[in-house]
Amino acid sequence: MTKVLIATEKPFAAAAVEGIKKILKEAGFETLLLEKYTDQTDLVKAVEDADALIIRSDKASRQVIEAGKNLKIIVRAGAGYDNIDLAAATEKGIVAMNTPGQNSNAVAELTLGMLVFMARANFKGGSGTELKGKKLGIHAYGNVGKNVARIAKGFDMEVYAFDPFVSKETIEKDGVKVFETIDELYNTCQYISLNIPATEKTKKSINFELLSKMPNDATVINTARKEVIDEEELKKFFVARPDFKYISDIAPDCHSELLQFENRYYSTPKKQGAETSEANINAGLAAANQIVKFIKTGDKTFQVNK
């Protein structure tokens, strides 16, 4: 019998777990459950007999992958998949997947919530600014970026995007203006929503030079990954540009050093983008369905280590 391990240090909602179990049971699979573990060795031990693995922000490290002697597939319930050692998975012939789009509305709503928070002086009673008519740049127009655009247009913002991997026609159909270069996006937009993944090309790509191109009273909202920010240059930019604001969905390593920039910097204590009951359930069920399709039919639609 195919054994599927759900390994979540931060557990799925109860409804999601029950839904996953139901999907797997109907497929004739056995569910193994590891929740709220505190040591990586617990995951290493639990994965030994698993044929498939579902994780959230948990680390599918080389050690975990090598311990999974029967592993055939790992699914990250969410969009990002930098917590999976793709090289190790590929070496062992294990398919790695994500569940794109399942969390996108939740992350987009948080993005606009963060934007309002910064524009309204952190809700501390000071005078803020309205978003109507302001220019918002979306850096990467994937599932999250598309939803950010939809919501921002409801605020009557001018929405722009840069994404070399999405056609101009696709973006323009949503009423979003397209820039051909990243410099144009940052030169034009007072607000930037970062939606790029953390890859070898994007890590530390948001640097002093790029931020310097932004207009006065600029704000960057990062609901993607902290690794895309060059943190040393971010600290320097805060000093160089007293008008600049930055809000992140995960605390950068230099968090304590940035706290001195009161009202200009804020970070959630833990990543909150996908923390809605709807996103939690959607991603979990999608992960289970993808495993069933892969095991039964070989479907690799959402494979990320091709």
C-alpha positions in Angstrom: 0.0 0.0 0.0 1.2 3.5 -0.9 2.1 5.4 2.2 1.8 9.2 2.3 3.5 11.2 5.0 2.1 14.6 6.0 5.0 16.3 7.8 4.0 19.7 9.1 5.8 21.5 11.9 3.1 24.1 11.5 0.1 21.8 11.0 -2.6 22.1 8.4 -6.1 23.1 9.6 -8.0 20.1 11.0 -10.4 20.3 8.0 -7.5 20.2 5.6 -6.0 17.1 7.3 -9.4 15.3 7.2 -9.8 16.2 3.5 -6.3 14.9 2.7 -7.0 11.7 4.5 -10.3 11.2 2.7 -8.6 11.7 -0.7 -5.8 9.3 0.1 -8.2 6.7 1.6 -10.4 6.8 -1.5 -7.3 6.2 -3.6 -6.4 3.2 -1.4 -3.4 5.0 0.2 -2.3 5.0 3.8 -1.8 8.3 5.6 1.1 8.9 8.0 1.0 12.1 10.1 3.8 14.0 11.8 2.8 17.3 13.3 4.4 19.9 15.5 7.7 18.2 15.6 10.6 20.1 17.0 13.7 18.2 15.7 14.6 17.5 12.1 15.6 14.0 13.1 11.9 13.3 13.7 11.2 14.0 10.1 14.2 11.9 9.0 12.8 8.9 10.9 9.2 9.4 9.9 10.0 9.5 6.1 11.8 6.2 6.1 8.7 4.1 5.0 6.9 6.8 3.0 6.3 6.6 -0.7 5.1 10.3 -0.9 5.7 13.4 1.3 3.5 16.4 1.8 5.2 19.4 3.5 4.4 23.1 4.1 7.4 25.2 5.2 9.2 22.1 6.4 12.7 21.4 5.1 13.0 18.5 2.6 16.8 18.5 3.0 19.2 16.1 1.4 19.3 14.2 4.7 15.5 13.8 4.7 15.5 12.8 1.0 18.2 10.2 1.4 16.4 8.7 4.4 13.2 8.2 2.3 14.2 5.0 0.7 10.8 4.5 -0.9 10.2 8.2 -1.8 8.8 8.8 -5.2 7.3 12.3 -4.8 7.5 15.3 -2.6 4.8 18.0 -2.7 5.2 21.4 -1.1 1.7 22.6 -0.3 2.3 26.2 -1.5 3.9 28.1 -4.3 7.5 28.4 -3.2 9.6 25.3 -3.1 13.1 26.5 -2.0 12.7 24.4 1.1 13.1 21.3 -1.1 16.6 20.2 -2.0 15.8 19.8 -5.7 19.3 18.5 -6.6 19.1 15.7 -4.1 15.5 14.9 -5.2 16.6 14.7 -8.9 19.6 12.5 -8.1 17.3 10.0 -6.5 14.7 10.2 -9.2 12.1 11.8 -6.9 9.6 14.1 -8.4 9.2 17.4 -6.6 6.1 19.5 -7.0 4.4 22.7 -5.6 0.7 23.6 -5.6 0.7 26.9 -7.6 -2.3 29.2 -7.3 -3.8 27.7 -4.1 -2.5 30.4 -1.8 -2.4 33.3 -4.3 -5.5 35.2 -3.2 -4.5 34.9 0.5 -1.0 36.3 -0.3 -2.4 39.1 -2.5 -4.9 40.2 0.2 -2.1 40.4 2.7 0.0 42.4 0.2 -2.7 45.1 0.0 -3.3 45.0 3.8 0.4 45.6 4.3 0.3 48.4 1.8 -2.6 50.1 3.6 -0.8 49.7 6.9 2.3 51.5 5.6 0.4 54.2 3.8 -1.7 54.9 6.9 1.4 55.5 9.2 1.2 52.1 10.8 -2.2 52.8 12.3 -0.6 55.0 15.0 -2.8 58.0 14.4 -0.5 60.0 12.2 -1.4 61.5 8.9 -1.2 59.0 6.0 -1.8 58.9 2.3 -4.5 57.5 0.1 -3.8 54.8 -2.5 -6.2 56.1 -5.2 -4.3 57.2 -8.2 -1.0 56.0 -7.0 1.3 53.8 -9.1 1.8 50.2 -8.0 4.5 48.0 -9.7 4.1 44.3 -9.6 7.5 42.5 -9.9 6.6 39.1 -11.3 3.1 38.5 -12.7 2.3 35.0 -11.6 -0.7 33.8 -9.7 0.0 36.2 -6.8 0.9 39.1 -8.9 -2.3 38.7 -11.0 -4.4 38.8 -7.8 -2.5 41.8 -6.4 -3.4 43.6 -9.6 -7.0 42.7 -9.4 -7.4 43.9 -5.8 -5.2 47.1 -6.4 -7.5 48.1 -9.3 -10.3 48.0 -6.8 -8.4 50.8 -4.9 -8.3 52.7 -8.2 -4.5 52.4 -8.3 -2.5 52.6 -11.6 -1.1 49.1 -11.9 2.1 48.2 -13.8 4.0 44.9 -14.1 7.3 43.5 -15.2 7.7 39.8 -15.9 9.9 38.5 -18.8 8.2 35.1 -18.5 4.7 36.3 -19.1 3.5 37.6 -22.4 2.6 41.3 -22.7 -0.8 40.3 -24.2 -1.6 38.2 -21.1 -0.9 41.0 -18.7 -2.6 43.7 -20.7 -5.8 41.6 -20.8 -6.1 42.4 -17.1 -5.9 46.1 -17.7 -2.3 46.2 -16.4 0.4 48.3 -18.1 3.6 46.3 -19.0 7.2 47.5 -18.7 9.9 45.9 -20.8 12.6 46.4 -18.3 12.9 46.2 -14.5 14.4 49.7 -14.4 11.3 51.2 -15.9 9.1 49.6 -13.2 11.2 50.9 -10.4 11.7 54.3 -11.9 7.9 54.8 -12.3 6.2 53.2 -9.3 6.0 54.6 -5.8 4.9 51.2 -4.5 6.5 47.8 -5.5 5.0 44.4 -4.7 7.7 41.7 -4.8 6.4 38.4 -6.0 9.5 36.8 -7.4 10.8 33.4 -6.3 14.2 32.9 -4.6 16.4 31.5 -7.4 20.1 31.8 -8.1 19.3 34.8 -10.4 16.9 36.6 -8.0 18.6 36.2 -4.7 19.9 39.6 -3.5 18.7 41.1 -6.8 16.8 43.8 -4.9 19.8 46.0 -4.1 20.8 49.6 -3.5 21.1 50.5 -7.1 17.6 49.2 -8.0 15.9 50.7 -5.0 17.6 54.1 -5.8 15.6 54.3 -8.9 12.3 54.6 -7.1 10.4 57.9 -6.7 10.2 59.8 -3.4 8.1 58.2 -0.6 8.7 54.8 -2.0 7.4 51.6 -0.4 8.4 48.0 -1.1 6.1 45.2 0.0 7.8 41.8 0.1 5.5 38.8 0.5 7.8 36.6 -1.5 11.2 35.5 0.1 13.6 37.5 2.2 16.5 36.1 0.2 15.6 38.2 -2.8 16.7 41.3 -0.8 20.3 42.3 -0.4 20.1 43.0 3.3 23.4 44.8 3.7 22.4 47.2 0.9 18.9 47.5 2.3 20.3 48.8 5.6 22.4 51.3 3.7 19.4 52.4 1.6 17.4 53.1 4.8 20.1 55.6 5.8 20.5 57.1 2.4 16.7 57.6 1.8 14.8 58.8 4.8 11.6 58.7 2.8 11.9 54.9 2.0 9.6 52.3 3.6 9.8 48.5 3.6 7.4 45.9 4.9 8.1 42.2 4.7 6.1 39.0 5.4 9.1 37.3 6.9 11.7 39.0 9.1 15.1 39.6 7.4 18.2 38.5 9.2 18.9 42.1 9.9 15.5 42.6 11.6 16.8 44.0 14.9 19.0 46.5 13.1 16.1 47.8 11.0 13.9 48.3 14.1 15.6 51.7 14.6 13.7 53.0 11.5 10.4 53.3 13.3 7.3 53.7 11.1 9.4 53.0 8.0 10.1 49.3 8.6 7.8 46.5 9.7 7.9 42.7 9.4 5.4 40.0 10.5 6.9 37.7 13.2 6.2 34.6 11.1 5.3 34.2 7.4 1.6 34.9 7.1 0.9 35.0 3.4 -0.8 31.6 3.2 -2.2 31.7 6.7 -5.9 31.6 5.9 -8.2 28.7 6.4 -9.2 28.7 2.8 -5.6 28.7 1.5 -4.6 26.1 4.0 -7.3 23.7 2.9 -6.9 24.4 -0.8 -3.1 23.8 -0.8 -3.5 20.6 1.3 -6.1 19.1 -0.9 -4.3 20.0 -4.1 -1.1 18.3 -2.7 -3.1 15.1 -2.0 -4.8 15.1 -5.4 -1.4 15.7 -7.2 0.1 12.7 -5.4 -2.8 10.4 -6.3 -2.6 11.5 -10.0 1.2 11.0 -10.1 1.1 7.5 -8.4 -1.8 6.2 -10.4 -1.2 7.9 -13.8 2.3 9.3 -13.8 1.0 12.9 -14.1 3.8 15.4 -13.6 2.0 18.6 -14.4 3.4 20.6 -11.4 6.9 19.1 -11.3 9.5 21.7 -10.4 12.7 19.7 -10.8 12.4 18.9 -14.5 
